[in-house]
Amino acid sequence: MAELSSARPGPRPGDSRPGPAAANGGDDEASRHAAILVVEDQPELIRALRINLQARQYEVRSARTGREALTVAASQPPDAIILDLGLPDIDGIEVIVALREWCRAPIIVLSGRTSPGDKIGALDVGADDYVTKPFAMAELLARLRAALRRDEANQGQPRQVLIGRWLIDLTAHRVVLNDADESERVTLRLTPTEWRILEILLQRPGQLVGSAQILSGVWGPDFLQRTNYLRFHMARLRRKLEDDPARPRHLLTEAGMGYRYQP
């Protein structure tokens, strides 16, 4: 359980005293207004985290089950995730695995599991940090700020991929025709689902990505058998990006296994 005594709201209107962020040494300007997804099944802990995060100008979303977390993350991508492992439906480790198929947001595990094996397991499947319960709110917030700073630095690196005539900017979520002047470039629109599928593939150049991994990452663990969804959207992506959709060179199907992005 968190130290609830540290959960305090920001200053009231007209209160000239410094708010929690100033009292706590100040938050990074770049971290303010970031969207944080809190995945926790204890209502009182969700409330404590919400109060402290909102007092520091974070936007807070919450989920009480693993499946709800995947749905919220897919529909409203967060800037960072605070995740409990002991969820009522699916284990938090499975949630991390599913998220990491498409989500790059930092994940901070907040768990009562204290063994080195639990910590190593969570970090190995994609968590960025691990905080054990009971915890100090100030330490959790400091770790969150550090994770957001690292993520911002990583996002500053150019991530561009060329498929046929199209230049794909994964950072800006923009697809433009590559053989034109900057001022005359034609922009190609992709749907949010197409972006999520494309990001999963482009993050693993030359590697086979299983159909189940993509389905779980885009739609959640309840859709692992919906391979028709994936075939439909892959066909759309090829029609939009490949020079010859009937003979794709970059977005390849591995029959019975999955898909591959070939640079």
PyMOL commands that set and color helices and strands:
alter all, ss='L'
color gray80, all
select helices_A, chain A and resi 4-6+20-23+29-31+43-55+66-75+92-99+116-125+137-155+182-184+192-202+211-219+221-223+227-241
alter helices_A, ss='H'
color red, helices_A
select strands_A, chain A and resi 35-39+59-63+80-83+107-111+129-132+160-163+166-169+174-177+187-188+208-210+251-254+258-261
alter strands_A, ss='S'
color yellow, strands_A
deselect
rebuild
show_as cartoon
